[in-house]
Amino acid sequence: MSDGITALVLGGSGEIGKLLVKELNRNLNFSRIILITRRNLNMSSNRIEERLVDFEKLDEYKEAFQGAEVAYSCLGTTRAKAGPQGFVRVDRDYIAHAAQILKDIGCCRHFHLVSSQGAKKDSNFLYLKTKGEIEELVSNMGLPRISIYRPSVLLCDREETRPLEKFSQVILRGFDWRNKWSIETETVARAMVCNTLEEQLPEKAGSSVEILDNMDILRLGID
C-alpha cells in the first residue's frame, strides 16, 4: 500500500467528487487520498486525509498540497448559490490557484479537471464562458499531463431540491438510452480513475492536454 499513488481531490463534497473519493478509496492502486476542503467531511477511512483550507488564502496552505502525484478538480458551485461573481471565483479562480500551487510544488504528474460540454471562453453564457476560461488557464500551466472532462447533463440524486433539473433528468433517463445528452455521475467518477491508470487515448498521444467528451467518458467509465 505504501507504494501506491497519492491522490488529491478538490471538491470532494460535490456530486461527482464524493463518488470519486469512493472510487479512489476502493481502488488499491491508491494508497492515500488527500481532500482539500473548507470543512470537515468526516470520511471514515485510514487512507483518506482531510486538509482544511481557506480558498481565499490558498498561498497560506501550500503544505496541504504536498505529496499529491495525481490531482482531481471537481470543485464548483452554482450562480444561484453564489451569485455571478462568486460562481466565477469558485469555478475558475480557486481551481486555477490550486493548479498553480501543484505546478509550483512539482510533484503532480496528472491533473484532472471536470468541465462541461460546450465550454468556450468566448461564450455569451457565464457558465460555459467560465468553464472555457478555466480550461485555458489550466492547459497553459505546463503541468505534465492534463485531462479535461466535458460531460453532458449529469444524472444524479442531489440532496438539494432542483425541480426543473429533476424533471429533465427523468426525461433523459427515459429517452436518452444511448447517453448522447446525459451521463451518470458515477460514470464520470469511474472514468477519471480509469483514465489515471491507463495510457492516453491514442488520438491524444503526444499532447500534454487531452479533452474527453461524453463518449470518451462513457468508454472509460462503463465496463
C-alpha positions as CSV (number, residue, x, y, z in Angstrom):
1,M,0.0,0.0,0.0
2,S,2.8,2.4,0.8
3,D,3.9,2.2,-2.9
4,G,0.5,3.2,-4.2
5,I,-0.5,6.6,-5.7
6,T,-1.2,9.6,-3.6
7,A,-4.3,11.4,-5.0
8,L,-5.6,14.8,-4.2
9,V,-9.2,15.9,-4.6
10,L,-10.7,19.3,-4.8
11,G,-14.5,19.4,-4.4
12,G,-14.9,16.1,-2.5
13,S,-18.3,17.0,-1.2
14,G,-19.9,17.6,-4.6
15,E,-21.9,15.1,-6.7
16,I,-19.0,13.9,-8.7
17,G,-16.4,14.5,-6.0
18,K,-17.9,12.3,-3.3
19,L,-18.3,9.4,-5.8
20,L,-14.7,9.9,-7.0
21,V,-13.5,9.7,-3.4
22,K,-15.3,6.4,-3.0
23,E,-13.8,5.0,-6.3
24,L,-10.3,6.0,-5.2
25,N,-10.8,4.6,-1.7
26,R,-11.9,1.2,-3.1
27,N,-9.1,1.0,-5.6
28,L,-5.9,-0.5,-4.2
29,N,-3.7,1.4,-6.7
30,F,-4.2,4.4,-4.5
31,S,-2.5,4.4,-1.1
32,R,-3.5,7.9,0.1
33,I,-6.3,10.3,-0.7
34,I,-5.9,14.0,0.3
35,L,-9.1,16.0,0.4
36,I,-8.6,19.8,0.1
37,T,-11.7,21.1,1.8
38,R,-13.0,24.1,3.7
39,R,-14.9,22.0,6.2
40,N,-14.7,18.5,7.7
41,L,-16.3,15.9,5.6
42,N,-15.9,13.1,8.2
43,M,-14.8,10.5,5.7
44,S,-14.2,7.2,7.6
45,S,-11.1,5.6,6.0
46,N,-7.5,5.4,7.2
47,R,-6.4,6.2,3.6
48,I,-8.3,9.5,3.5
49,E,-6.7,12.6,4.9
50,E,-8.8,15.8,5.1
51,R,-6.8,19.0,4.9
52,L,-8.8,22.1,5.8
53,V,-8.0,25.3,3.9
54,D,-9.3,28.8,3.3
55,F,-9.7,29.0,-0.5
56,E,-9.4,32.8,-0.3
57,K,-5.9,32.4,1.1
58,L,-4.6,29.3,-0.6
59,D,-1.0,30.6,-0.6
60,E,-1.0,30.1,3.1
61,Y,-1.9,26.4,2.7
62,K,0.7,25.2,0.2
63,E,1.8,22.5,2.5
64,A,-1.7,20.9,2.2
65,F,-0.9,20.1,-1.4
66,Q,2.4,18.4,-0.8
67,G,2.7,14.8,-1.9
68,A,0.0,14.8,-4.5
69,E,1.0,12.8,-7.5
70,V,-2.4,12.9,-9.2
71,A,-5.0,15.7,-8.6
72,Y,-8.7,15.9,-9.4
73,S,-10.7,19.0,-9.5
74,C,-14.5,18.5,-9.1
75,L,-14.8,21.9,-7.4
76,G,-17.8,24.0,-8.4
77,T,-20.8,25.9,-7.2
78,T,-23.9,27.5,-9.0
79,R,-24.8,31.0,-9.9
80,A,-28.0,30.6,-7.8
81,K,-25.9,29.8,-4.7
82,A,-23.0,32.2,-5.0
83,G,-24.1,34.9,-7.5
84,P,-22.3,35.6,-10.7
85,Q,-19.0,36.8,-9.1
86,G,-19.0,34.0,-6.5
87,F,-19.6,31.4,-9.2
88,V,-16.6,32.7,-11.2
89,R,-14.5,32.8,-8.1
90,V,-15.1,29.2,-7.2
91,D,-15.3,27.6,-10.7
92,R,-12.3,29.5,-12.2
93,D,-10.2,31.3,-9.7
94,Y,-10.0,28.8,-6.9
95,I,-9.2,26.0,-9.3
96,A,-6.6,28.0,-11.2
97,H,-4.9,28.9,-7.9
98,A,-4.8,25.3,-6.7
99,A,-3.5,24.1,-10.0
100,Q,-0.7,26.7,-9.9
101,I,0.3,25.6,-6.5
102,L,0.5,22.0,-7.7
103,K,2.6,23.1,-10.6
104,D,5.0,25.1,-8.4
105,I,5.4,22.2,-6.0
106,G,6.3,19.9,-8.9
107,C,5.1,16.5,-7.7
108,C,1.8,16.3,-9.6
109,R,2.1,14.4,-12.8
110,H,-1.5,14.3,-13.9
111,F,-4.2,16.9,-13.3
112,H,-7.9,16.1,-14.0
113,L,-10.5,18.9,-14.5
114,V,-14.2,18.4,-14.6
115,S,-15.6,21.0,-17.1
116,S,-18.7,20.9,-19.2
117,Q,-19.9,20.1,-22.7
118,G,-20.0,23.3,-24.7
119,A,-17.3,25.0,-22.6
120,K,-16.0,28.0,-24.6
121,K,-14.1,31.0,-23.2
122,D,-15.9,33.5,-25.6
123,S,-19.4,32.1,-24.9
124,N,-22.2,34.5,-24.2
125,F,-23.3,32.3,-21.3
126,L,-21.5,32.8,-18.0
127,Y,-21.4,29.1,-17.1
128,L,-19.8,28.0,-20.4
129,K,-17.6,31.0,-20.6
130,T,-16.2,30.3,-17.1
131,K,-15.6,26.7,-17.9
132,G,-13.8,27.6,-21.0
133,E,-11.6,30.1,-19.2
134,I,-10.5,27.6,-16.5
135,E,-9.8,25.0,-19.2
136,E,-7.5,27.5,-20.9
137,L,-5.8,28.6,-17.7
138,V,-5.0,25.1,-16.6
139,S,-4.0,24.0,-20.1
140,N,-1.3,26.7,-20.2
141,M,0.3,26.0,-16.9
142,G,2.7,23.4,-18.2
143,L,1.6,20.5,-16.0
144,P,3.0,17.2,-17.2
145,R,-0.5,15.8,-18.2
146,I,-3.9,17.4,-18.1
147,S,-7.2,15.6,-18.7
148,I,-10.3,17.8,-19.2
149,Y,-13.7,16.1,-18.9
150,R,-16.7,17.6,-20.7
151,P,-19.7,15.6,-19.6
152,S,-23.2,16.5,-20.9
153,V,-26.2,16.7,-18.5
154,L,-25.2,15.0,-15.2
155,L,-27.7,12.4,-13.9
156,C,-27.6,12.3,-10.1
157,D,-29.8,12.5,-7.0
158,R,-28.9,15.7,-5.3
159,E,-29.5,16.4,-1.6
160,E,-30.9,19.9,-2.5
161,T,-34.1,20.3,-4.4
162,R,-34.0,21.5,-8.0
163,P,-37.4,20.8,-9.5
164,L,-36.6,21.7,-13.1
165,E,-33.4,19.7,-13.1
166,K,-35.1,16.7,-11.6
167,F,-37.8,16.8,-14.3
168,S,-35.2,17.0,-17.1
169,Q,-33.3,14.0,-15.5
170,V,-36.5,11.9,-15.5
171,I,-37.0,12.7,-19.2
172,L,-33.4,12.0,-20.1
173,R,-33.2,8.7,-18.2
174,G,-36.3,7.6,-20.1
175,F,-35.3,8.6,-23.6
176,D,-31.5,9.1,-23.8
177,W,-30.6,5.4,-23.6
178,R,-27.5,6.0,-25.8
179,N,-26.3,8.7,-23.5
180,K,-25.9,11.3,-26.2
181,W,-27.2,14.1,-23.9
182,S,-26.7,12.8,-20.4
183,I,-24.4,10.8,-18.2
184,E,-24.5,9.3,-14.7
185,T,-22.2,11.0,-12.1
186,E,-20.9,7.5,-11.2
187,T,-19.7,7.0,-14.7
188,V,-17.8,10.3,-14.7
189,A,-16.1,9.4,-11.4
190,R,-15.2,5.9,-12.6
191,A,-13.8,7.3,-15.9
192,M,-11.5,9.7,-14.0
193,V,-10.0,6.8,-12.0
194,C,-9.7,4.6,-15.1
195,N,-8.0,7.3,-17.1
196,T,-5.4,7.8,-14.4
197,L,-4.4,4.1,-14.6
198,E,-4.4,3.6,-18.4
199,E,-2.4,5.2,-21.2
200,Q,-3.7,8.2,-23.0
201,L,-6.3,7.8,-25.7
202,P,-4.4,7.0,-29.0
203,E,-5.7,10.1,-30.7
204,K,-4.5,12.3,-27.8
205,A,-1.0,10.8,-27.5
206,G,1.9,13.2,-27.8
207,S,0.0,16.1,-26.2
208,S,0.1,17.0,-22.5
209,V,-3.6,18.1,-22.7
210,E,-6.4,15.8,-23.6
211,I,-10.1,16.7,-23.8
212,L,-12.6,13.9,-23.2
213,D,-16.1,14.4,-24.4
214,N,-19.2,12.5,-23.3
215,M,-18.4,9.4,-25.4
216,D,-14.8,9.3,-24.2
217,I,-16.0,9.4,-20.6
218,L,-18.6,6.6,-21.3
219,R,-15.9,4.5,-22.9
220,L,-13.7,4.8,-19.8
221,G,-16.4,4.7,-17.2
222,I,-18.6,1.8,-18.3
223,D,-17.2,-1.7,-18.0
